[in-house]
């Protein structure tokens, strides 16, 4: 937090290279050049969204640019979609699971065809915008430089986003990237620095009102007029002689006295407002126009001068008159949902005056429409560009049917009296009294969208990462500190963006201390500081760094203090009511997520302890055999499963075991422990491999845990390398021979354990040469959603061969069996695995790369 008020850094700033350039007195000042660069960038963005709409047939287009710290993507320009509907997505975390972020990170086009596609692939987006539409995101990049994303929206259809539209959108993005690259080459930043620009679209049809301008010297009779003025009065602009006498020939004879009286009154009073006269079209038919005029100031003969306009409102007037005659209520909403027109029938039906409706949202002007469900209908119509309808009740006993017909310019609405829906006959329920501010639907969706990011976090570390990677960028913050309460003191559990060591002085702060991070927790109310002076005045002497505004949020779950969250912003900022509400609500979600995560971490520690207790604590060490094993928990749930491995010395032999009980639970781990003990007992008793599996199968059926298991058992005689192999539904062992060849041993096997009392498990003979390397593993290692299981086994086979070859030629440490196991897990395992993994490597004799003396 820095002392004093920071300098204003709004607007594009030249890069370091530009500032270092010696100024040329012949060139404009740098501030002027920077301002022009900002205007040029904004023009590039506006052109991009217009071209996107024109070339793709989309109804909406948006441009996101990277933030200065590149942690966020900021909505800079929008067209065809109300900005208020996109409030939850003004800032998107660059690392977040959103289509825009994925497109930016990967450089690939991302398309969504409808709501179902969105829900399946991007559930957080579906939470924030739960509407039916198709969309495409295209990266804005020039070479290796990534600037942002262009996105477009279409009504959903079976076709999704047409390929031709994608190609046009890519061309738009490429042209935008080229323009931004030129600006950057000139030494100017292209990052956003202000509010989102809304590009107004051309109206869908011809204007309903035409306006012509004139300047009339009443004393001389001379008139200067534009072409529109001539056309409205039925004059040929090329032939109009500029005389008042020519003008009067176009006014209906019966209206000439009124026209002259209006002109005299305007000269006397200084202005003329909406004088209505009829003029003749070129066929001699009269039609009404309005005249507006005033006496100009500063003109020598001003008292004999009139300047003004003539309005041809016949199209609009005729349309309005027709609508006014309808018995149905007709109204219009602008893109942000405010009423711009309501006919007489709306007044009569809804018992509301037009002047009380126009300029307001329907759900604000009519208390019985204050349920957020009705605003949601408007949002659904605008985002899907599909008509929608709903019933609404006005107490005591009136029902109305509303229909909404949207386009990119707004909504036309219709309302008629209706019968109550089935089962709702009788009086509508009286609305609840208004006890506070009406909830903002956009804000609710924003909060839900951010909360959904927290809902996917399981551990305390994941919760903190979600706040840092997704929530902090969504509000444009640069610093984050999360403290947890232990023994009535605050302990830092996560921080980002702070100078090294800055937070050390606050570690262990008592919850009752006079610092904002503790006071927000003791009072239960968030604290906001909009600039440095406000913070320094409230807490004299507090340590300051380079931030310009702060939000201190209490983390309270179920009335229990969990900790506090501090968000710092690098510029002073005025926190809006909506932002304060969102941040306050978000503090509650963070607190709940942290409390849940702390419980999970405690349970996880217990579960992992059980898992480790059931696996071998050490593996046998033999003269000619080395063994290394690894276990990786799954990435979902309690991260505890039924995979196990074992190595059992029985006289001259060594029995190698790998197994997998289905499921991921304490029950699966307990069953695994029973099976491991059973296999060890049967093998130690001298039973052949097939007998061990038969007896284990019967035991599992008797236990009846409702779980199945697979197992592979190899009995190796190190003296001569002979081995017996038995499989119960398990994947084949993989062996790397001394000559460098590798193979998967698809020997004959029996069914899974726990299926059939009469199951048999055939035994196959195997001969290992000294220098062989054997791999036993569970399916979590080779499973990958993108390939068949056999391909995963083949990938393991190839990796094993390459690993040994590299060990023979490289670092002696590569020949260590433990390091080989680690590398196999990294190189073969899928990054999207959810299953746990067990791997056991057995080296018979000296393998290549083994440097043992």
C-alpha positions in Angstrom: 0.0 0.0 0.0 1.6 3.3 -1.0 1.5 6.6 0.8 -0.5 9.4 -0.8 -2.8 9.3 -3.7 -1.4 7.5 -6.7 -1.0 9.3 -10.0 -3.7 8.9 -12.6 -2.7 6.1 -14.9 -5.9 5.8 -16.9 -5.6 5.7 -20.6 -2.9 4.1 -22.8 0.6 4.5 -21.5 3.7 4.3 -23.8 5.9 1.3 -23.2 9.3 1.7 -21.7 10.9 1.7 -25.2 8.6 4.6 -26.3 9.3 6.6 -23.2 13.0 6.3 -23.7 12.8 7.7 -27.2 13.9 11.3 -27.3 10.9 13.5 -28.2 10.9 15.1 -31.6 9.6 18.8 -31.4 8.0 18.4 -34.8 5.8 15.6 -33.5 2.7 16.1 -31.3 3.2 15.7 -27.5 3.3 12.1 -26.3 0.0 12.4 -24.4 -1.8 13.5 -27.6 -0.2 10.6 -29.5 -1.2 8.2 -26.8 -4.8 9.5 -26.8 -4.9 9.0 -30.6 -3.6 5.5 -30.2 -6.3 4.7 -27.7 -8.9 6.1 -30.1 -7.4 4.0 -32.9 -7.5 0.9 -30.7 -11.2 1.5 -29.8 -12.0 2.1 -33.5 -10.3 -1.3 -34.3 -12.5 -3.0 -31.7 -15.7 -1.4 -32.9 -14.9 -2.3 -36.5 -14.2 -5.8 -35.4 -17.6 -6.4 -33.8 -19.4 -4.7 -36.7 -17.6 -6.9 -39.2 -18.3 -10.0 -37.1 -22.0 -9.3 -37.1 -22.2 -8.4 -40.8 -20.0 -11.3 -42.1 -21.3 -14.2 -39.8 -25.0 -13.5 -39.4 -24.5 -13.4 -35.6 -26.8 -11.3 -33.5 -24.1 -10.4 -30.9 -20.3 -9.9 -30.9 -17.8 -9.2 -28.1 -14.1 -8.5 -27.9 -12.0 -9.4 -24.8 -8.5 -8.2 -24.4 -5.8 -9.3 -21.9 -5.3 -7.2 -18.8 -2.1 -5.5 -18.0 -1.0 -8.3 -15.7 -2.3 -10.9 -18.2 -4.3 -12.7 -15.4 -7.6 -11.5 -16.7 -9.5 -11.1 -20.0 -11.5 -7.9 -20.0 -14.6 -7.3 -22.0 -13.7 -4.1 -24.0 -16.4 -3.9 -26.8 -19.8 -5.4 -27.2 -22.6 -5.1 -29.8 -26.0 -6.7 -30.1 -26.0 -8.0 -26.5 -27.0 -5.9 -23.6 -24.0 -5.1 -21.4 -26.1 -5.5 -18.3 -26.6 -9.2 -19.2 -22.9 -9.7 -19.4 -22.0 -8.1 -16.0 -20.9 -11.5 -14.6 -18.4 -11.8 -17.4 -16.9 -8.3 -17.6 -13.7 -9.9 -16.3 -12.7 -13.6 -16.9 -9.8 -15.3 -15.3 -7.2 -16.2 -18.0 -6.7 -19.6 -16.4 -10.4 -20.2 -15.7 -12.6 -22.9 -17.2 -14.5 -20.6 -19.6 -14.7 -20.8 -23.4 -13.0 -17.4 -23.7 -10.2 -18.3 -21.4 -9.7 -21.7 -23.0 -9.6 -20.1 -26.5 -7.1 -17.5 -25.3 -4.8 -20.1 -23.6 -4.8 -22.7 -26.3 -5.1 -20.5 -29.4 -7.9 -22.7 -30.7 -11.4 -21.8 -31.8 -14.1 -22.9 -29.2 -17.7 -23.4 -30.4 -20.8 -24.3 -28.4 -24.0 -25.3 -30.2 -26.6 -25.0 -27.5 -27.4 -25.1 -23.8 -26.7 -28.9 -23.5 -23.3 -28.5 -25.1 -22.5 -25.6 -22.7 -23.6 -27.5 -19.6 -21.6 -30.5 -20.6 -18.4 -28.8 -21.4 -18.5 -25.5 -19.5 -20.8 -25.8 -16.5 -19.6 -22.6 -14.9 -20.7 -20.6 -18.0 -24.0 -22.4 -17.9 -24.5 -21.2 -14.3 -23.9 -17.6 -15.2 -25.7 -17.6 -18.6 -28.3 -20.4 -18.4 -29.8 -19.6 -21.8 -30.1 -21.3 -25.2 -27.7 -19.9 -27.8 -24.8 -20.9 -30.0 -21.4 -19.2 -29.7 -17.9 -19.2 -31.1 -14.7 -17.8 -29.6 -11.7 -17.1 -31.9 -8.3 -16.1 -30.6 -6.9 -12.7 -31.5 -3.2 -13.4 -32.0 -0.4 -12.3 -34.2 2.4 -14.8 -34.4 3.2 -15.8 -30.8 1.6 -12.7 -29.3 -1.8 -13.3 -27.8 -4.1 -10.2 -27.4 -7.5 -11.6 -26.6 -10.6 -13.2 -28.1 -13.4 -12.3 -30.4 -16.7 -14.0 -29.6 -20.0 -14.1 -31.5 -23.5 -15.4 -30.6 -26.2 -17.0 -32.8 -29.6 -18.5 -32.0 -29.2 -22.1 -31.2 -30.0 -24.6 -33.9 -29.3 -28.2 -34.9 -26.5 -26.9 -37.2 -24.7 -25.2 -34.4 -22.2 -22.6 -35.6 -21.8 -22.9 -39.4 -18.3 -23.5 -40.6 -18.5 -20.5 -43.0 -19.3 -18.3 -40.0 -16.2 -19.6 -38.1 -14.0 -18.8 -41.1 -15.3 -15.2 -41.3 -14.9 -14.8 -37.6 -11.3 -15.9 -37.8 -10.7 -13.3 -40.6 -12.1 -10.6 -38.3 -9.9 -11.8 -35.5 -6.8 -11.8 -37.7 -7.4 -8.3 -39.0 -7.9 -7.1 -35.4 -4.7 -8.8 -34.3 -2.8 -7.1 -37.2 -4.0 -3.7 -36.1 -3.2 -4.2 -32.5 0.2 -5.5 -33.4 0.9 -2.3 -35.3 -0.1 -0.2 -32.3 2.2 -2.3 -30.0 5.1 -1.9 -32.5 4.6 1.8 -32.3 5.3 1.6 -28.5 1.7 1.8 -27.2 0.0 -0.7 -25.0 -3.1 -2.4 -26.3 -4.5 -3.6 -22.9 -7.9 -2.2 -21.8 -8.0 0.9 -19.6 -11.6 1.9 -19.3 -15.2 0.9 -19.4 -16.7 -1.4 -21.9 -17.7 0.3 -25.1 -21.2 -0.5 -26.5 -21.4 -0.3 -30.3 -24.8 0.9 -31.4 -26.3 -1.0 -34.3 -28.0 0.5 -37.2 -31.8 0.3 -36.9 -33.4 -2.6 -38.7 -35.6 -0.5 -40.9 -35.9 3.0 -42.3 -36.4 5.8 -39.6 -40.0 6.5 -38.7 -39.3 10.2 -38.4 -37.5 12.3 -41.0 -36.0 15.7 -40.0 -35.2 18.6 -42.3 -33.3 21.8 -41.2 -33.9 25.4 -42.4 -32.8 29.0 -41.8 -35.5 31.5 -42.7 -34.9 35.3 -43.0 -38.5 36.4 -42.6 -37.6 40.0 -43.5 -36.3 39.1 -46.9 -38.2 35.9 -47.5 -34.9 33.9 -48.1 -34.8 30.4 -46.9 -31.7 28.1 -46.7 -32.7 24.5 -46.3 -31.1 21.0 -46.5 -32.1 18.3 -48.9 -34.2 16.5 -46.3 -36.3 19.7 -45.7 -37.0 19.9 -49.5 -37.9 16.3 -49.8 -40.3 16.4 -46.8 -42.1 19.4 -48.4 -42.3 17.8 -51.8 -39.7 20.1 -53.4 -36.9 19.1 -55.7 -33.7 20.1 -53.8 -31.9 20.9 -57.1 -34.7 23.2 -58.2 -35.7 24.9 -55.0 -35.1 28.7 -55.4 -34.8 29.5 -51.7 -37.8 31.8 -51.6 -40.6 31.6 -48.9 -43.1 32.1 -51.7 -42.1 28.7 -53.1 -42.4 27.2 -49.7 -45.9 28.4 -49.2 -47.1 26.7 -52.4 -46.4 23.4 -50.7 -48.6 24.1 -47.6 -52.2 23.0 -47.8 -54.3 26.2 -48.6 -56.5 25.7 -45.5 -53.4 25.6 -43.2 -51.6 28.8 -44.6 -53.2 31.1 -42.0 -52.1 28.8 -39.2 -48.6 28.6 -40.6 -48.3 32.4 -40.9 -49.7 32.9 -37.4 -47.2 30.3 -36.0 -44.3 32.2 -37.7 -45.4 35.5 -36.2 -45.8 34.0 -32.8 -42.3 32.5 -33.0 -40.8 35.9 -33.9 -42.6 37.5 -30.9 -41.9 34.8 -28.3 -38.5 33.7 -29.6 -39.5 30.1 -30.4 -42.1 27.8 -32.0 -42.9 24.4 -30.6 -44.6 21.6 -32.6 -46.7 23.7 -34.8 -48.7 21.2 -36.9 -49.6 22.0 -40.6 -50.3 19.9 -43.6 -48.1 20.0 -46.7 -48.7 18.6 -50.1 -46.9 15.7 -51.6 -45.9 15.7 -55.3 -49.3 14.3 -56.2 -51.1 17.0 -54.2 -52.2 14.9 -51.3 -51.9 16.6 -47.9 -50.0 15.0 -44.9 -49.1 16.4 -41.5 -45.7 17.7 -40.4 -44.4 19.4 -37.3 -42.5 22.7 -37.3 -40.0 23.6 -34.6 -38.1 26.9 -34.7 -36.4 29.6 -32.6 -35.0 33.1 -33.0 -31.2 32.8 -33.2 -28.9 34.8 -30.9 -26.1 37.0 -32.1 -27.6 37.6 -35.6 -28.0 41.3 -36.5 -31.5 40.9 -37.8 -32.2 38.1 -35.3 -35.7 39.3 -34.6 -36.6 38.7 -38.2 -34.9 35.3 -38.3 -36.0 31.8 -37.6 -33.9 28.6 -37.5 -35.5 25.2 -36.9 -36.6 21.9 -38.2 -39.5 20.3 -39.9 -40.5 16.8 -38.8 -42.2 14.2 -41.0 -43.7 11.9 -38.4 -46.4 10.3 -40.5 -44.9 6.8 -40.6 -44.3 6.8 -36.8 -47.6 8.6 -36.2 -49.5 6.1 -38.3 -47.9 3.2 -36.6 -48.5 4.6 -33.2 -52.1 5.3 -34.0 -52.6 1.8 -35.2 -51.0 0.3 -32.1 -53.0 2.6 -29.9 -56.2 1.2 -31.5 -55.3 -2.4 -30.5 -57.2 -3.9 -27.6 -54.1 -5.9 -26.7 -51.4 -4.2 -24.6 -48.3 -3.5 -26.7 -45.0 -2.2 -25.2 -41.4 -2.1 -26.1 -38.2 -2.5 -24.1 -34.8 -1.2 -24.9 -31.9 -3.8 -24.9 -31.3 -3.2 -21.2 -35.0 -4.0 -20.4 -36.4 -0.5 -19.8 -39.8 0.4 -21.2 -39.6 2.8 -24.1 -43.2 2.7 -25.2 -46.6 1.4 -23.9 -49.9 1.8 -25.7 -53.2 2.9 -24.1 -54.3 -0.7 -23.6 -51.3 -1.4 -21.4 -52.5 1.5 -19.1 -56.0 0.1 -19.0 -55.0 -3.5 -18.4 -52.3 -3.0 -15.9 -53.8 0.1 -14.1 -50.6 2.0 -14.6 -49.9 5.4 -16.2 -47.5 5.5 -19.2 -45.4 8.2 -17.6 -44.8 5.8 -14.6 -43.8 3.0 -16.9 -41.6 4.6 -19.5 -37.9 4.7 -18.5 -38.3 1.9 -15.9 -37.9 -1.8 -15.9 -41.3 -3.6 -15.8 -40.2 -5.5 -12.6 -39.4 -2.1 -11.0 -42.5 -0.2 -12.1 -44.9 -2.9 -11.2 -44.4 -4.4 -7.8 -46.3 -7.7 -8.6 -43.6 -8.3 -11.3 -40.7 -8.0 -8.8 -40.1 -11.8 -8.7 -36.7 -12.4 -10.4 -38.3 -15.0 -12.6 -39.8 -12.3 -14.8 -36.5 -10.5 -15.3 -35.0 -13.9 -16.1 -37.6 -14.3 -18.9 -36.4 -11.0 -20.5 -32.8 -12.1 -20.1 -33.6 -15.5 -21.7 -35.3 -13.7 -24.7 -32.4 -11.4 -25.3 -29.6 -14.0 -24.9 -31.4 -16.7 -27.0 -33.0 -14.3 -29.4 -36.1 -16.5 -29.2 -39.7 -15.4 -28.3 -40.8 -16.4 -24.8 -44.1 -16.2 -22.9 -45.2 -16.4 -19.3 -48.1 -15.8 -17.0 -48.1 -13.3 -14.1 -50.6 -12.6 -11.4 -51.6 -9.2 -10.1 -53.4 -9.4 -6.7 -56.2 -9.7 -5.9 -57.5 -11.8 -8.8 -56.0 -10.8 -12.1 -53.8 -12.9 -14.4 -52.0 -11.7 -17.5 -50.2 -13.5 -20.4 -47.0 -11.7 -21.5 -45.2 -12.5 -24.8 -41.8 -11.2 -25.6 -40.4 -10.9 -29.1 -36.7 -9.9 -29.1 -34.1 -8.8 -31.6 -30.7 -7.1 -31.1 -32.3 -3.7 -30.7 -34.7 -4.6 -27.9 -38.0 -6.4 -27.2 -41.5 -5.9 -28.4 -44.0 -7.1 -25.8 -47.6 -8.1 -25.8 -49.9 -8.4 -22.7 -53.5 -9.7 -22.5 -55.8 -10.8 -19.8 -55.6 -14.5 -19.1 -57.2 -17.3 -17.2 -55.3 -18.7 -14.2 -53.2 -21.7 -14.9 -54.6 -25.2 -13.9 -54.6 -25.6 -10.2 -54.1 -21.9 -9.5 -57.7 -20.8 -9.7 -58.6 -18.3 -7.2 -56.8 -15.3 -5.9 -53.1 -14.9 -6.5 -50.9 -14.8 -3.5 -50.2 -11.4 -2.2 -46.6 -10.4 -2.8 -44.2 -10.4 0.1 -43.6 -6.9 1.6 -40.5 -5.3 0.2 -38.0 -5.5 3.1 -35.0 -4.3 1.3 -33.4 -3.9 -2.1 -34.6 -6.1 -4.8 -32.1 -8.8 -5.7 -30.2 -8.2 -8.9 -30.6 -11.2 -11.3 -27.3 -10.4 -13.1 -25.6 -10.2 -9.7 -27.0 -13.5 -8.6 -25.8 -15.2 -11.7 -22.3 -13.6 -11.2 -22.3 -14.9 -7.6 -23.4 -18.3 -8.7 -20.8 -18.5 -11.4 -18.0 -17.6 -9.1 -19.4 -19.9 -6.4 -19.4 -22.8 -8.8 -15.6 -22.4 -9.2 -15.4 -22.9 -5.4 -17.8 -25.9 -5.5 -15.2 -27.8 -7.6 -12.4 -27.2 -5.1 -12.0 -30.0 -2.6 -8.9 -29.3 -0.5 -7.9 -26.1 1.2 -5.2 -25.6 -1.3 -7.7 -26.0 -4.2 -10.0 -23.5 -2.6 -7.2 -20.9 -2.3 -6.2 -21.6 -5.8 -9.7 -21.1 -7.1 -9.9 -17.7 -5.3 -6.5 -16.7 -6.7 -6.9 -17.9 -10.3 -10.6 -17.2 -11.0 -12.2 -14.9 -8.4 -9.4 -12.4 -8.0 -9.1 -11.7 -11.8 -12.9 -11.5 -12.1 -12.8 -8.4 -9.9 -9.6 -7.0 -11.3 -7.6 -7.5 -8.1 -3.8 -7.7 -8.0 -3.2 -8.9 -4.4 -4.8 -11.6 -2.3 -4.3 -12.9 1.2 -6.4 -15.5 2.9 -6.1 -16.0 6.6 -7.5 -18.8 8.7 -8.4 -18.7 12.4 -6.6 -21.0 14.8 -6.5 -20.5 18.5 -8.1 -17.1 18.1 -5.3 -15.9 15.9 -5.0 -15.3 12.1 -2.6 -17.5 10.2 -1.8 -16.9 6.5 -2.8 -19.9 4.4 -2.5 -18.3 0.9 -1.2 -15.1 -0.6 -0.6 -13.8 -4.1 0.9 -10.6 -5.4 2.4 -9.2 -2.1 6.0 -8.1 -1.9 8.3 -10.8 -0.3 8.0 -10.7 3.5 5.4 -8.0 3.6 2.8 -10.1 5.3 5.2 -11.6 7.9 4.4 -8.9 10.4 0.7 -9.9 10.4 1.2 -13.6 11.1 -0.5 -14.7 14.3 -2.5 -11.5 14.7 -5.1 -11.9 17.4 -8.7 -11.8 16.1 -9.4 -8.8 18.4 -6.5 -6.7 17.1 -6.9 -3.2 15.6 -6.2 -4.1 12.0 -8.8 -4.3 9.2 -8.2 -8.0 8.5 -9.1 -8.8 12.2 -11.8 -6.2 12.7 -13.8 -7.3 9.7 -13.9 -10.8 11.3 -14.9 -9.5 14.8 -17.6 -7.3 13.4 -18.8 -9.7 10.7 -19.0 -6.8 8.2 -16.8 -6.3 5.2 -14.6 -3.2 5.1 -13.9 -1.3 1.8 -11.2 1.4 1.3 -11.4 3.2 -2.0 -8.0 4.8 -1.8 -4.9 5.0 0.3 -6.0 8.1 2.3 -9.1 6.4 3.5 -7.1 3.4 4.8 -4.3 5.5 6.3 -6.9 7.7 8.1 -8.8 4.7 9.5 -5.6 2.9 10.6 -2.8 5.4 11.2 0.6 3.8 11.0 -0.5 0.6 9.2 2.1 -0.9 6.9 1.5 0.2 3.3 2.5 -1.3 0.0 1.8 -0.3 -3.6 -2.0 -0.9 -3.8 -4.6 1.8 -4.2 -7.9 0.2 -2.9 -8.8 -2.8 -0.7 -11.7 -5.1 0.2 -11.5 -6.9 3.6 -14.0 -9.7 3.7 -15.0 -11.7 6.8 -15.1 -15.5 6.3 -17.9 -16.8 8.5 -19.5 -20.2 8.0 -22.6 -21.1 10.0 -21.9 -18.3 12.5 -18.4 -19.6 13.1 -15.4 -17.4 12.2 -13.2 -19.2 9.7 -10.9 -16.4 8.6 -10.6 -13.3 6.5 -9.9 -12.5 2.8 -8.1 -9.4 1.7 -8.2 -8.3 -2.0 -6.0 -5.4 -3.1 -6.4 -3.3 -6.3 -3.6 -1.4 -7.9 -5.7 1.7 -8.5 -8.2 3.6 -6.4 -11.7 2.5 -7.1 -15.2 3.3 -6.2 -16.9 0.1 -5.1 -20.4 0.1 -6.5 -23.3 -1.2 -4.5 -23.4 -4.3 -6.8 -19.7 -5.0 -6.3 -20.0 -4.6 -2.5 -22.9 -7.0 -2.5 -21.1 -9.6 -4.7 -17.9 -9.4 -2.7 -19.8 -9.8 0.6 -21.7 -12.8 -0.7 -18.6 -14.2 -2.1 -17.0 -14.1 1.3 -19.7 -16.4 2.6 -19.0 -18.8 -0.2 -15.3 -18.8 0.4 -15.9 -19.4 4.1 -18.2 -22.4 3.4 -15.7 -23.8 0.9 -12.8 -23.4 3.3 -14.7 -25.1 6.2 -15.7 -27.9 3.9 -12.1 -28.3 2.7 -10.7 -28.3 6.2 -13.0 -31.2 7.1 -12.1 -32.9 3.8 -8.4 -32.5 4.6 -8.9 -34.1 8.0 -10.8 -37.0 6.5 -8.3 -37.3 3.7 -5.4 -37.6 6.2 -7.3 -40.4 8.0 -8.1 -42.1 4.7 -4.5 -41.9 3.4 -3.3 -43.2 6.7 -5.5 -46.2 6.3 -4.4 -46.7 2.7 -0.7 -46.5 3.6 -1.2 -49.0 6.5 -2.7 -51.5 4.1 0.1 -51.3 1.6 3.5 -52.9 2.2 5.8 -50.8 4.3 8.9 -52.3 2.7 9.6 -54.7 -0.2 12.0 -57.7 0.0 15.6 -57.3 -1.0 17.1 -60.2 -2.9 20.5 -60.8 -4.5 19.4 -61.0 -8.1 16.1 -59.1 -7.9 15.3 -55.5 -7.3 11.8 -54.2 -6.8 10.3 -50.6 -6.8 6.6 -49.8 -6.4 4.5 -46.7 -6.5 1.0 -45.8 -5.6 -0.9 -42.7 -6.8 -4.3 -41.8 -5.4 -7.2 -40.9 -7.7 -7.9 -37.3 -8.5 -11.5 -37.3 -7.4 -13.4 -38.2 -4.2 -11.5 -39.3 -1.1 -8.5 -40.3 -3.2 -8.5 -43.7 -1.6 -9.1 -46.8 -3.6 -8.6 -50.5 -3.9 -5.3 -50.8 -5.8 -2.6 -52.9 -4.1 0.7 -54.5 -4.8 2.8 -57.0 -2.8 6.0 -59.1 -3.0 6.2 -62.3 -1.0 9.2 -64.5 -0.5 8.3 -68.2 -0.2 11.4 -70.3 0.1 13.4 -70.2 -3.1 10.6 -68.3 -4.9 9.3 -64.7 -5.0 5.6 -64.1 -5.6 4.7 -60.7 -7.2 1.1 -59.6 -6.8 -0.8 -56.6 -8.3 -4.6 -56.1 -7.7 -7.4 -53.7 -8.0 -10.7 -53.7 -6.1 -13.4 -51.6 -7.9 -14.5 -48.3 -6.4 -13.0 -45.4 -4.5 -14.0 -45.6 -0.9 -13.0 -46.7 2.6 -15.0 -49.9 1.8 -12.9 -50.6 -1.3 -9.7 -50.0 0.7 -11.0 -52.4 3.4 -11.8 -55.1 0.9 -8.4 -54.6 -0.7 -6.8 -55.1 2.7 -8.6 -58.4 3.2 -7.7 -59.7 -0.3 -4.0 -58.7 0.2 -3.9 -60.6 3.5 -5.6 -63.6 1.9 -3.3 -63.7 -1.1 -0.3 -63.4 1.2 -1.6 -66.2 3.4 -2.4 -68.6 0.6 0.9 -67.9 -1.2 3.0 -68.3 2.0 1.2 -71.7 2.6 2.8 -73.0 -0.6 -0.3 -73.0 -2.9 0.2 -72.7 -6.6 -0.7 -69.4 -8.3 -4.0 -70.8 -9.7 -5.0 -72.2 -6.3 -4.2 -68.8 -4.7 -6.6 -67.1 -7.0 -9.3 -69.8 -6.7 -9.2 -69.6 -2.9 -9.2 -65.7 -3.0 -12.1 -65.7 -5.3 -14.1 -68.0 -2.9 -13.2 -65.7 0.0 -14.4 -62.6 -1.8 -17.7 -64.3 -2.6 -18.1 -65.4 1.0 -17.4 -61.8 2.2 -20.0 -60.5 -0.2 -18.9 -56.8 -0.1 -20.7 -56.2 -3.4 -17.3 -55.4 -5.1 -15.3 -57.2 -7.8 -11.5 -57.3 -8.0 -8.8 -58.1 -10.6 -5.5 -59.6 -9.8 -2.3 -60.7 -11.5 0.1 -63.1 -9.7 3.6 -64.2 -10.9 5.7 -66.7 -9.0 9.4 -66.2 -10.0 12.3 -68.6 -9.2 15.3 -66.3 -9.3 17.7 -69.2 -9.5 16.8 -70.0 -13.1 14.4 -67.2 -14.2 11.4 -69.5 -14.5 8.0 -68.1 -13.6 4.3 -69.0 -13.4 1.7 -66.4 -14.3 -2.0 -66.4 -13.4 -4.5 -63.6 -14.2 -7.9 -62.9 -12.8 -9.4 -60.3 -15.2 -6.3 -58.2 -14.9 -4.2 -56.3 -17.5 -1.2 -58.2 -18.9 2.3 -57.8 -17.4 4.8 -55.9 -19.6 8.4 -57.2 -19.9 11.5 -55.6 -21.4 14.0 -58.3 -22.5 17.7 -57.9 -22.3 17.9 -57.5 -26.1 15.8 -54.4 -26.0 12.5 -55.9 -27.2 9.4 -55.3 -25.2 6.1 -57.2 -25.1 2.8 -57.3 -23.2 2.2 -60.9 -21.9 -1.4 -61.6 -23.0 -1.4 -65.0 -21.3 -4.6 -66.9 -20.8 -6.5 -65.8 -17.7 -9.7 -66.2 -15.8 -12.7 -63.9 -14.8 -12.6 -61.2 -12.2 -12.6 -62.3 -8.6 -16.1 -62.3 -7.0 -18.1 -63.4 -10.0 -18.3 -67.2 -10.1 -17.8 -69.9 -7.4 -16.6 -72.3 -10.1 -14.1 -70.0 -11.8 -10.7 -71.4 -12.8 -7.5 -69.5 -13.4 -5.1 -71.2 -15.8 -1.3 -70.9 -15.3 1.2 -69.9 -18.0 4.9 -70.6 -18.0 7.3 -67.7 -18.5 11.1 -67.7 -18.8 13.0 -64.5 -17.9 16.5 -63.9 -18.9 18.9 -62.0 -16.6 18.7 -58.3 -17.4 14.9 -58.4 -17.9 12.6 -55.8 -16.4 9.0 -56.7 -15.5 6.2 -54.2 -15.0 2.9 -55.0 -13.1 0.4 -52.2 -13.0 -3.3 -51.3 -12.5 -5.6 -49.9 -15.2 -5.4 -46.3 -13.8 -1.9 -46.1 -15.4 -3.0 -46.9 -19.0 -6.6 -45.7 -19.1 -7.1 -42.6 -21.2 -10.5 -41.3 -22.4 -9.0 -40.5 -25.8 -7.6 -44.0 -26.6 -8.5 -47.7 -26.3 -7.1 -49.6 -23.3 -5.0 -51.8 -25.6 -3.3 -48.6 -26.9 -2.6 -47.5 -23.4 -0.9 -50.9 -22.7 1.1 -50.4 -25.9 2.1 -46.9 -24.8 3.4 -48.4 -21.5 5.4 -51.1 -23.4 7.1 -48.5 -25.7 7.8 -46.2 -22.8 9.4 -49.0 -20.8 11.8 -49.8 -23.6 12.7 -46.2 -24.2 13.3 -45.6 -20.5 15.7 -48.4 -20.2 17.5 -47.3 -23.4 17.9 -43.8 -22.1 19.2 -45.1 -18.8 21.9 -47.1 -20.6 23.2 -44.0 -22.4 22.6 -41.3 -19.8 22.9 -40.4 -16.2 23.7 -43.4 -14.0 20.9 -42.2 -11.7 18.4 -43.0 -14.5 19.1 -46.6 -14.0 17.8 -46.5 -10.4 14.5 -48.4 -10.4 12.7 -45.9 -8.2 13.5 -43.1 -10.6 12.3 -45.3 -13.5 9.0 -45.9 -11.7 8.5 -42.1 -11.2 9.2 -41.4 -14.9 6.8 -44.1 -16.1 4.1 -42.5 -14.0 4.7 -39.1 -15.6 5.2 -40.3 -19.2 2.5 -42.9 -19.4 -0.2 -41.7 -17.0 -3.0 -39.6 -18.4 -3.3 -36.0 -17.1 -7.1 -36.5 -16.9 -7.0 -39.7 -14.8 -9.5 -40.1 -12.1 -8.6 -43.6 -11.0 -5.8 -44.6 -8.6 -2.6 -46.2 -9.9 -0.4 -49.0 -8.6 2.9 -49.8 -10.4 5.5 -52.4 -9.5 8.8 -52.8 -11.4 10.9 -55.9 -10.9 14.5 -56.1 -12.3 15.9 -59.6 -12.7 19.6 -59.4 -12.8 21.5 -56.3 -13.9 19.5 -54.2 -16.4 21.0 -51.6 -18.7 21.9 -48.5 -16.9 22.4 -50.3 -13.6 25.7 -49.0 -12.2 25.8 -51.1 -9.1 29.3 -52.2 -8.1 
